[in-house]
């Protein structure tokens, strides 16, 4: 979702009812796992 550019971090945090740091951690772990 974020990778498409349609959603900002704050949008995702609000959409999923989590904090922005949680979104950043999740994205970082997904990127790390993809390598």
mmCIF entry with sequence, helices, sheets and N, C-alpha, C, O atoms, coordinates in Angstrom:
data_MODEL
# 
_entry.id   MODEL 
# 
_entity.id                         1 
_entity.type                       polymer 
_entity.pdbx_number_of_molecules   1 
# 
_entity_poly.entity_id                      1 
_entity_poly.type                           'polypeptide(L)' 
_entity_poly.nstd_linkage                   no 
_entity_poly.nstd_monomer                   no 
_entity_poly.pdbx_seq_one_letter_code       
;(UNK)(UNK)(UNK)(UNK)(UNK)(UNK)(UNK)(UNK)(UNK)(UNK)(UNK)(UNK)(UNK)(UNK)(UNK)(UNK)
(UNK)(UNK)(UNK)(UNK)(UNK)(UNK)(UNK)(UNK)(UNK)(UNK)(UNK)(UNK)(UNK)(UNK)(UNK)(UNK)
(UNK)(UNK)(UNK)
;
_entity_poly.pdbx_seq_one_letter_code_can   XXXXXXXXXXXXXXXXXXXXXXXXXXXXXXXXXXX 
_entity_poly.pdbx_strand_id                 A 
# 
loop_
_entity_poly_seq.entity_id 
_entity_poly_seq.num 
_entity_poly_seq.mon_id 
_entity_poly_seq.hetero 
1 1  UNK n 
1 2  UNK n 
1 3  UNK n 
1 4  UNK n 
1 5  UNK n 
1 6  UNK n 
1 7  UNK n 
1 8  UNK n 
1 9  UNK n 
1 10 UNK n 
1 11 UNK n 
1 12 UNK n 
1 13 UNK n 
1 14 UNK n 
1 15 UNK n 
1 16 UNK n 
1 17 UNK n 
1 18 UNK n 
1 19 UNK n 
1 20 UNK n 
1 21 UNK n 
1 22 UNK n 
1 23 UNK n 
1 24 UNK n 
1 25 UNK n 
1 26 UNK n 
1 27 UNK n 
1 28 UNK n 
1 29 UNK n 
1 30 UNK n 
1 31 UNK n 
1 32 UNK n 
1 33 UNK n 
1 34 UNK n 
1 35 UNK n 
# 
_struct_asym.id          A 
_struct_asym.entity_id   1 
# 
loop_
_struct_conf.conf_type_id 
_struct_conf.id 
_struct_conf.pdbx_PDB_helix_id 
_struct_conf.beg_label_comp_id 
_struct_conf.beg_label_asym_id 
_struct_conf.beg_label_seq_id 
_struct_conf.pdbx_beg_PDB_ins_code 
_struct_conf.end_label_comp_id 
_struct_conf.end_label_asym_id 
_struct_conf.end_label_seq_id 
_struct_conf.pdbx_end_PDB_ins_code 
_struct_conf.beg_auth_comp_id 
_struct_conf.beg_auth_asym_id 
_struct_conf.beg_auth_seq_id 
_struct_conf.end_auth_comp_id 
_struct_conf.end_auth_asym_id 
_struct_conf.end_auth_seq_id 
_struct_conf.pdbx_PDB_helix_class 
_struct_conf.details 
_struct_conf.pdbx_PDB_helix_length 
HELX_P HELX_P1 AA1 UNK A 2  ? UNK A 4  ? UNK A 2  UNK A 4  5 ? 3  
HELX_P HELX_P2 AA2 UNK A 9  ? UNK A 16 ? UNK A 9  UNK A 16 1 ? 8  
HELX_P HELX_P3 AA3 UNK A 20 ? UNK A 34 ? UNK A 20 UNK A 34 1 ? 15 
# 
_struct_conf_type.id          HELX_P 
_struct_conf_type.criteria    ? 
_struct_conf_type.reference   ? 
# 
loop_
_atom_site.group_PDB 
_atom_site.id 
_atom_site.type_symbol 
_atom_site.label_atom_id 
_atom_site.label_alt_id 
_atom_site.label_comp_id 
_atom_site.label_asym_id 
_atom_site.label_entity_id 
_atom_site.label_seq_id 
_atom_site.pdbx_PDB_ins_code 
_atom_site.Cartn_x 
_atom_site.Cartn_y 
_atom_site.Cartn_z 
_atom_site.occupancy 
_atom_site.B_iso_or_equiv 
_atom_site.pdbx_formal_charge 
_atom_site.auth_seq_id 
_atom_site.auth_comp_id 
_atom_site.auth_asym_id 
_atom_site.auth_atom_id 
_atom_site.pdbx_PDB_model_num 
ATOM 1   N N  . UNK A 1 1  ? 0.824  -1.192  0.000  1.00 0.00 ? 1  UNK A N  1 
ATOM 2   C CA . UNK A 1 1  ? 0.000  0.000   0.000  1.00 0.00 ? 1  UNK A CA 1 
ATOM 3   C C  . UNK A 1 1  ? 0.865  1.252   0.000  1.00 0.00 ? 1  UNK A C  1 
ATOM 4   O O  . UNK A 1 1  ? 0.663  2.162   -0.803 1.00 0.00 ? 1  UNK A O  1 
ATOM 5   N N  . UNK A 1 2  ? 1.820  1.285   0.900  1.00 0.00 ? 2  UNK A N  1 
ATOM 6   C CA . UNK A 1 2  ? 2.699  2.447   0.966  1.00 0.00 ? 2  UNK A CA 1 
ATOM 7   C C  . UNK A 1 2  ? 3.612  2.496   -0.247 1.00 0.00 ? 2  UNK A C  1 
ATOM 8   O O  . UNK A 1 2  ? 3.937  3.574   -0.744 1.00 0.00 ? 2  UNK A O  1 
ATOM 9   N N  . UNK A 1 3  ? 4.021  1.343   -0.716 1.00 0.00 ? 3  UNK A N  1 
ATOM 10  C CA . UNK A 1 3  ? 4.923  1.275   -1.854 1.00 0.00 ? 3  UNK A CA 1 
ATOM 11  C C  . UNK A 1 3  ? 4.332  1.831   -3.135 1.00 0.00 ? 3  UNK A C  1 
ATOM 12  O O  . UNK A 1 3  ? 5.075  2.230   -4.033 1.00 0.00 ? 3  UNK A O  1 
ATOM 13  N N  . UNK A 1 4  ? 3.032  1.866   -3.237 1.00 0.00 ? 4  UNK A N  1 
ATOM 14  C CA . UNK A 1 4  ? 2.380  2.402   -4.433 1.00 0.00 ? 4  UNK A CA 1 
ATOM 15  C C  . UNK A 1 4  ? 2.356  3.913   -4.441 1.00 0.00 ? 4  UNK A C  1 
ATOM 16  O O  . UNK A 1 4  ? 2.100  4.526   -5.477 1.00 0.00 ? 4  UNK A O  1 
ATOM 17  N N  . UNK A 1 5  ? 2.622  4.525   -3.286 1.00 0.00 ? 5  UNK A N  1 
ATOM 18  C CA . UNK A 1 5  ? 2.579  5.976   -3.192 1.00 0.00 ? 5  UNK A CA 1 
ATOM 19  C C  . UNK A 1 5  ? 1.188  6.528   -2.919 1.00 0.00 ? 5  UNK A C  1 
ATOM 20  O O  . UNK A 1 5  ? 1.009  7.742   -2.825 1.00 0.00 ? 5  UNK A O  1 
ATOM 21  N N  . UNK A 1 6  ? 0.208  5.649   -2.792 1.00 0.00 ? 6  UNK A N  1 
ATOM 22  C CA . UNK A 1 6  ? -1.162 6.101   -2.555 1.00 0.00 ? 6  UNK A CA 1 
ATOM 23  C C  . UNK A 1 6  ? -1.399 6.519   -1.111 1.00 0.00 ? 6  UNK A C  1 
ATOM 24  O O  . UNK A 1 6  ? -2.274 7.339   -0.834 1.00 0.00 ? 6  UNK A O  1 
ATOM 25  N N  . UNK A 1 7  ? -0.620 5.954   -0.191 1.00 0.00 ? 7  UNK A N  1 
ATOM 26  C CA . UNK A 1 7  ? -0.850 6.200   1.220  1.00 0.00 ? 7  UNK A CA 1 
ATOM 27  C C  . UNK A 1 7  ? 0.419  6.707   1.891  1.00 0.00 ? 7  UNK A C  1 
ATOM 28  O O  . UNK A 1 7  ? 1.513  6.206   1.632  1.00 0.00 ? 7  UNK A O  1 
ATOM 29  N N  . UNK A 1 8  ? 0.263  7.689   2.742  1.00 0.00 ? 8  UNK A N  1 
ATOM 30  C CA . UNK A 1 8  ? 1.365  8.149   3.576  1.00 0.00 ? 8  UNK A CA 1 
ATOM 31  C C  . UNK A 1 8  ? 1.414  7.283   4.831  1.00 0.00 ? 8  UNK A C  1 
ATOM 32  O O  . UNK A 1 8  ? 0.457  6.578   5.152  1.00 0.00 ? 8  UNK A O  1 
ATOM 33  N N  . UNK A 1 9  ? 2.538  7.348   5.530  1.00 0.00 ? 9  UNK A N  1 
ATOM 34  C CA . UNK A 1 9  ? 2.679  6.583   6.771  1.00 0.00 ? 9  UNK A CA 1 
ATOM 35  C C  . UNK A 1 9  ? 1.549  6.922   7.741  1.00 0.00 ? 9  UNK A C  1 
ATOM 36  O O  . UNK A 1 9  ? 0.961  6.031   8.355  1.00 0.00 ? 9  UNK A O  1 
ATOM 37  N N  . UNK A 1 10 ? 1.253  8.197   7.874  1.00 0.00 ? 10 UNK A N  1 
ATOM 38  C CA . UNK A 1 10 ? 0.193  8.606   8.804  1.00 0.00 ? 10 UNK A CA 1 
ATOM 39  C C  . UNK A 1 10 ? -1.167 8.069   8.373  1.00 0.00 ? 10 UNK A C  1 
ATOM 40  O O  . UNK A 1 10 ? -1.996 7.742   9.222  1.00 0.00 ? 10 UNK A O  1 
ATOM 41  N N  . UNK A 1 11 ? -1.408 7.974   7.064  1.00 0.00 ? 11 UNK A N  1 
ATOM 42  C CA . UNK A 1 11 ? -2.657 7.397   6.561  1.00 0.00 ? 11 UNK A CA 1 
ATOM 43  C C  . UNK A 1 11 ? -2.771 5.926   6.948  1.00 0.00 ? 11 UNK A C  1 
ATOM 44  O O  . UNK A 1 11 ? -3.827 5.473   7.390  1.00 0.00 ? 11 UNK A O  1 
ATOM 45  N N  . UNK A 1 12 ? -1.686 5.190   6.782  1.00 0.00 ? 12 UNK A N  1 
ATOM 46  C CA . UNK A 1 12 ? -1.700 3.769   7.131  1.00 0.00 ? 12 UNK A CA 1 
ATOM 47  C C  . UNK A 1 12 ? -1.899 3.579   8.630  1.00 0.00 ? 12 UNK A C  1 
ATOM 48  O O  . UNK A 1 12 ? -2.640 2.694   9.057  1.00 0.00 ? 12 UNK A O  1 
ATOM 49  N N  . UNK A 1 13 ? -1.238 4.409   9.419  1.00 0.00 ? 13 UNK A N  1 
ATOM 50  C CA . UNK A 1 13 ? -1.379 4.303   10.872 1.00 0.00 ? 13 UNK A CA 1 
ATOM 51  C C  . UNK A 1 13 ? -2.832 4.521   11.274 1.00 0.00 ? 13 UNK A C  1 
ATOM 52  O O  . UNK A 1 13 ? -3.369 3.789   12.105 1.00 0.00 ? 13 UNK A O  1 
ATOM 53  N N  . UNK A 1 14 ? -3.458 5.518   10.689 1.00 0.00 ? 14 UNK A N  1 
ATOM 54  C CA . UNK A 1 14 ? -4.858 5.782   11.011 1.00 0.00 ? 14 UNK A CA 1 
ATOM 55  C C  . UNK A 1 14 ? -5.767 4.665   10.504 1.00 0.00 ? 14 UNK A C  1 
ATOM 56  O O  . UNK A 1 14 ? -6.689 4.244   11.202 1.00 0.00 ? 14 UNK A O  1 
ATOM 57  N N  . UNK A 1 15 ? -5.506 4.193   9.305  1.00 0.00 ? 15 UNK A N  1 
ATOM 58  C CA . UNK A 1 15 ? -6.321 3.141   8.698  1.00 0.00 ? 15 UNK A CA 1 
ATOM 59  C C  . UNK A 1 15 ? -6.321 1.865   9.535  1.00 0.00 ? 15 UNK A C  1 
ATOM 60  O O  . UNK A 1 15 ? -7.358 1.224   9.703  1.00 0.00 ? 15 UNK A O  1 
ATOM 61  N N  . UNK A 1 16 ? -5.140 1.498   10.064 1.00 0.00 ? 16 UNK A N  1 
ATOM 62  C CA . UNK A 1 16 ? -5.009 0.262   10.828 1.00 0.00 ? 16 UNK A CA 1 
ATOM 63  C C  . UNK A 1 16 ? -5.041 0.467   12.334 1.00 0.00 ? 16 UNK A C  1 
ATOM 64  O O  . UNK A 1 16 ? -4.842 -0.475  13.101 1.00 0.00 ? 16 UNK A O  1 
ATOM 65  N N  . UNK A 1 17 ? -5.292 1.708   12.755 1.00 0.00 ? 17 UNK A N  1 
ATOM 66  C CA . UNK A 1 17 ? -5.386 2.042   14.191 1.00 0.00 ? 17 UNK A CA 1 
ATOM 67  C C  . UNK A 1 17 ? -4.134 1.638   14.962 1.00 0.00 ? 17 UNK A C  1 
ATOM 68  O O  . UNK A 1 17 ? -4.210 1.026   16.028 1.00 0.00 ? 17 UNK A O  1 
ATOM 69  N N  . UNK A 1 18 ? -2.985 1.993   14.402 1.00 0.00 ? 18 UNK A N  1 
ATOM 70  C CA . UNK A 1 18 ? -1.705 1.758   15.060 1.00 0.00 ? 18 UNK A CA 1 
ATOM 71  C C  . UNK A 1 18 ? -0.909 3.064   15.030 1.00 0.00 ? 18 UNK A C  1 
ATOM 72  O O  . UNK A 1 18 ? -1.292 4.026   14.364 1.00 0.00 ? 18 UNK A O  1 
ATOM 73  N N  . UNK A 1 19 ? 0.198  3.078   15.759 1.00 0.00 ? 19 UNK A N  1 
ATOM 74  C CA . UNK A 1 19 ? 1.027  4.280   15.774 1.00 0.00 ? 19 UNK A CA 1 
ATOM 75  C C  . UNK A 1 19 ? 1.925  4.323   14.536 1.00 0.00 ? 19 UNK A C  1 
ATOM 76  O O  . UNK A 1 19 ? 2.161  3.300   13.894 1.00 0.00 ? 19 UNK A O  1 
ATOM 77  N N  . UNK A 1 20 ? 2.421  5.513   14.212 1.00 0.00 ? 20 UNK A N  1 
ATOM 78  C CA . UNK A 1 20 ? 3.340  5.647   13.089 1.00 0.00 ? 20 UNK A CA 1 
ATOM 79  C C  . UNK A 1 20 ? 4.608  4.824   13.278 1.00 0.00 ? 20 UNK A C  1 
ATOM 80  O O  . UNK A 1 20 ? 5.073  4.203   12.322 1.00 0.00 ? 20 UNK A O  1 
ATOM 81  N N  . UNK A 1 21 ? 5.190  4.796   14.497 1.00 0.00 ? 21 UNK A N  1 
ATOM 82  C CA . UNK A 1 21 ? 6.373  3.943   14.676 1.00 0.00 ? 21 UNK A CA 1 
ATOM 83  C C  . UNK A 1 21 ? 6.096  2.462   14.367 1.00 0.00 ? 21 UNK A C  1 
ATOM 84  O O  . UNK A 1 21 ? 6.973  1.758   13.867 1.00 0.00 ? 21 UNK A O  1 
ATOM 85  N N  . UNK A 1 22 ? 4.892  2.001   14.662 1.00 0.00 ? 22 UNK A N  1 
ATOM 86  C CA . UNK A 1 22 ? 4.528  0.615   14.348 1.00 0.00 ? 22 UNK A CA 1 
ATOM 87  C C  . UNK A 1 22 ? 4.537  0.394   12.840 1.00 0.00 ? 22 UNK A C  1 
ATOM 88  O O  . UNK A 1 22 ? 5.002  -0.643  12.368 1.00 0.00 ? 22 UNK A O  1 
ATOM 89  N N  . UNK A 1 23 ? 4.032  1.349   12.093 1.00 0.00 ? 23 UNK A N  1 
ATOM 90  C CA . UNK A 1 23 ? 4.047  1.240   10.628 1.00 0.00 ? 23 UNK A CA 1 
ATOM 91  C C  . UNK A 1 23 ? 5.480  1.209   10.123 1.00 0.00 ? 23 UNK A C  1 
ATOM 92  O O  . UNK A 1 23 ? 5.821  0.383   9.276  1.00 0.00 ? 23 UNK A O  1 
ATOM 93  N N  . UNK A 1 24 ? 6.326  2.104   10.637 1.00 0.00 ? 24 UNK A N  1 
ATOM 94  C CA . UNK A 1 24 ? 7.733  2.122   10.220 1.00 0.00 ? 24 UNK A CA 1 
ATOM 95  C C  . UNK A 1 24 ? 8.430  0.803   10.536 1.00 0.00 ? 24 UNK A C  1 
ATOM 96  O O  . UNK A 1 24 ? 9.171  0.278   9.706  1.00 0.00 ? 24 UNK A O  1 
ATOM 97  N N  . UNK A 1 25 ? 8.195  0.266   11.730 1.00 0.00 ? 25 UNK A N  1 
ATOM 98  C CA . UNK A 1 25 ? 8.820  -1.017  12.108 1.00 0.00 ? 25 UNK A CA 1 
ATOM 99  C C  . UNK A 1 25 ? 8.357  -2.135  11.188 1.00 0.00 ? 25 UNK A C  1 
ATOM 100 O O  . UNK A 1 25 ? 9.164  -2.959  10.758 1.00 0.00 ? 25 UNK A O  1 
ATOM 101 N N  . UNK A 1 26 ? 7.073  -2.172  10.885 1.00 0.00 ? 26 UNK A N  1 
ATOM 102 C CA . UNK A 1 26 ? 6.528  -3.218  10.028 1.00 0.00 ? 26 UNK A CA 1 
ATOM 103 C C  . UNK A 1 26 ? 7.105  -3.126  8.626  1.00 0.00 ? 26 UNK A C  1 
ATOM 104 O O  . UNK A 1 26 ? 7.499  -4.138  8.046  1.00 0.00 ? 26 UNK A O  1 
ATOM 105 N N  . UNK A 1 27 ? 7.156  -1.925  8.082  1.00 0.00 ? 27 UNK A N  1 
ATOM 106 C CA . UNK A 1 27 ? 7.716  -1.754  6.739  1.00 0.00 ? 27 UNK A CA 1 
ATOM 107 C C  . UNK A 1 27 ? 9.194  -2.145  6.724  1.00 0.00 ? 27 UNK A C  1 
ATOM 108 O O  . UNK A 1 27 ? 9.650  -2.808  5.792  1.00 0.00 ? 27 UNK A O  1 
ATOM 109 N N  . UNK A 1 28 ? 9.934  -1.745  7.737  1.00 0.00 ? 28 UNK A N  1 
ATOM 110 C CA . UNK A 1 28 ? 11.358 -2.081  7.803  1.00 0.00 ? 28 UNK A CA 1 
ATOM 111 C C  . UNK A 1 28 ? 11.564 -3.588  7.866  1.00 0.00 ? 28 UNK A C  1 
ATOM 112 O O  . UNK A 1 28 ? 12.461 -4.117  7.211  1.00 0.00 ? 28 UNK A O  1 
ATOM 113 N N  . UNK A 1 29 ? 10.751 -4.276  8.640  1.00 0.00 ? 29 UNK A N  1 
ATOM 114 C CA . UNK A 1 29 ? 10.909 -5.730  8.745  1.00 0.00 ? 29 UNK A CA 1 
ATOM 115 C C  . UNK A 1 29 ? 10.543 -6.421  7.434  1.00 0.00 ? 29 UNK A C  1 
ATOM 116 O O  . UNK A 1 29 ? 11.164 -7.416  7.061  1.00 0.00 ? 29 UNK A O  1 
ATOM 117 N N  . UNK A 1 30 ? 9.541  -5.900  6.739  1.00 0.00 ? 30 UNK A N  1 
ATOM 118 C CA . UNK A 1 30 ? 9.158  -6.488  5.435  1.00 0.00 ? 30 UNK A CA 1 
ATOM 119 C C  . UNK A 1 30 ? 10.264 -6.290  4.415  1.00 0.00 ? 30 UNK A C  1 
ATOM 120 O O  . UNK A 1 30 ? 10.553 -7.197  3.634  1.00 0.00 ? 30 UNK A O  1 
ATOM 121 N N  . UNK A 1 31 ? 10.882 -5.126  4.410  1.00 0.00 ? 31 UNK A N  1 
ATOM 122 C CA . UNK A 1 31 ? 11.974 -4.858  3.481  1.00 0.00 ? 31 UNK A CA 1 
ATOM 123 C C  . UNK A 1 31 ? 13.168 -5.744  3.823  1.00 0.00 ? 31 UNK A C  1 
ATOM 124 O O  . UNK A 1 31 ? 13.803 -6.311  2.934  1.00 0.00 ? 31 UNK A O  1 
ATOM 125 N N  . UNK A 1 32 ? 13.467 -5.860  5.102  1.00 0.00 ? 32 UNK A N  1 
ATOM 126 C CA . UNK A 1 32 ? 14.587 -6.682  5.541  1.00 0.00 ? 32 UNK A CA 1 
ATOM 127 C C  . UNK A 1 32 ? 14.365 -8.149  5.164  1.00 0.00 ? 32 UNK A C  1 
ATOM 128 O O  . UNK A 1 32 ? 15.296 -8.823  4.723  1.00 0.00 ? 32 UNK A O  1 
ATOM 129 N N  . UNK A 1 33 ? 13.141 -8.642  5.334  1.00 0.00 ? 33 UNK A N  1 
ATOM 130 C CA . UNK A 1 33 ? 12.832 -10.038 5.016  1.00 0.00 ? 33 UNK A CA 1 
ATOM 131 C C  . UNK A 1 33 ? 12.845 -10.311 3.523  1.00 0.00 ? 33 UNK A C  1 
ATOM 132 O O  . UNK A 1 33 ? 13.088 -11.443 3.104  1.00 0.00 ? 33 UNK A O  1 
ATOM 133 N N  . UNK A 1 34 ? 12.591 -9.305  2.723  1.00 0.00 ? 34 UNK A N  1 
ATOM 134 C CA . UNK A 1 34 ? 12.530 -9.476  1.267  1.00 0.00 ? 34 UNK A CA 1 
ATOM 135 C C  . UNK A 1 34 ? 13.920 -9.646  0.659  1.00 0.00 ? 34 UNK A C  1 
ATOM 136 O O  . UNK A 1 34 ? 14.047 -10.161 -0.452 1.00 0.00 ? 34 UNK A O  1 
ATOM 137 N N  . UNK A 1 35 ? 14.943 -9.228  1.359  1.00 0.00 ? 35 UNK A N  1 
ATOM 138 C CA . UNK A 1 35 ? 16.317 -9.288  0.812  1.00 0.00 ? 35 UNK A CA 1 
ATOM 139 C C  . UNK A 1 35 ? 16.917 -10.658 0.923  1.00 0.00 ? 35 UNK A C  1 
ATOM 140 O O  . UNK A 1 35 ? 18.058 -10.867 0.510  1.00 0.00 ? 35 UNK A O  1 
# 
